[in-house]
């Protein structure tokens, strides 16, 4: 079983109802969002930077990050792009 499949299974086993793979090009910027429910990310390739009002958290290949509930943030994909497994509950994005 490849890495992506293992993480999809792991997140499903943790009870996340929505689990999917996402790919983005280098430098992709996502506008501010706030998660009202649980959201986790596992980076299989590349990196992504979360910005919580000036406090940043870079998540790189082979790392998991559990996004804090209720904290506004933006994200920017790193210079080598991003392939990640995203897991979220039904209330994740507002």
N, C-alpha and C positions, 0 to 999 in steps of 0.2 A: 504494500500500500504506500503510495507516495505521500510526501509531507502534507500537501494540501488536503488530501483525503483524510489523513489522520486528524488534522485540526478541525475539519468539518465534523467528523464523528465526535471528537472531544467536546466541541461546543454544543452539539446536539445532545450529547449525554449530560451536559450541564443544564439542559432544559431551555436553551435558547430556541424560540420558535422560528426565527429568521437567521439563516446562516448562508453566506454566499462568498464567492471569490470576486475580488475587484482588482482591476488593472488601471493604472493611470500613468500618463507620461510625465517626464521630468518637469518640475516647476508648476504643476497643476495646483491651483489655489482654490480652496473651498471657503465660502463665506461663513460668517459666524453662525453657530448652531448651539443648541442646548439639548442635552439628552434628559428626558424625564424618566427614563428607565435604563436598565443595564445595557451597556455596549462594550464589547471587547474586540480587539484587533490582534491578529497574529501576522507579522510580516514574513512572507516567504522569500521575497526578493526586493532589493532596494531599501527605501526608507521613507518615513513621513515625519513631519515635525508638527506637533500640536502646540498652539500658542494660547495660553490661558491668561489673557490680559498682560502680556509681557513676560510671563514665566513660561519657558519653553520646555518641551519634553520630546526628544528625538527617539523614535522607535525604529530600530534597524533590523536587518535580516535575522531571522530566528529569535525574535523577541515578541513577547505578548505584552499588551497594555490594556488595562481595564480603565475605560474613560470615566472620570468622575461624573456622577449623576448631578444635574443641576448647575454645573459650571459652564459658562459660556466659553467657546473656543473657536479658533479658526485652524485650518490645516494647510500645509504646503508639502507637496511631494518633493522628495530629495532629487539630487542631480542624476541619479541612475533609474528614475522611475519607481514604480511601486507595483508589486503583486502582493495582495493580502487577503486573508480570510477575515470577514467581518461577521460578527454575531451580535444580534440585538433583539431585545424584546419588543413587543408591539408598541411601546411608548417611546422608543429611542429618539427620534428626531422631531424637533419642533421648529 
